[in-house]
Amino acid sequence: MIEFDVQAMSCDHCVDAVTRAVKLVDPQAKVEVDLAAKKVKVESSRDRAFIAGALAEAGYPTA
């Protein structure tokens, strides 16, 4: 499981956008979003940098 801090998330739309961004690069990924903690956990065969890049491209850079 890969964990990211995503400070740009503030609402349910952000949760959906983050989930879609991950699923675009790995449709089989499992995504858990904790909006209150601004954390995203991803179980994926893709590497961390690839997923972080997809999140950043969607407007949600990781810390």
Secondary structure, DSSP 8 states (H G I E B T S, - for coil): -EEEE-TT--SHHHHHHHHHHHHHH-TT-EEEEETTTTEEEEE-SS-HHHHHHHHHHTT----
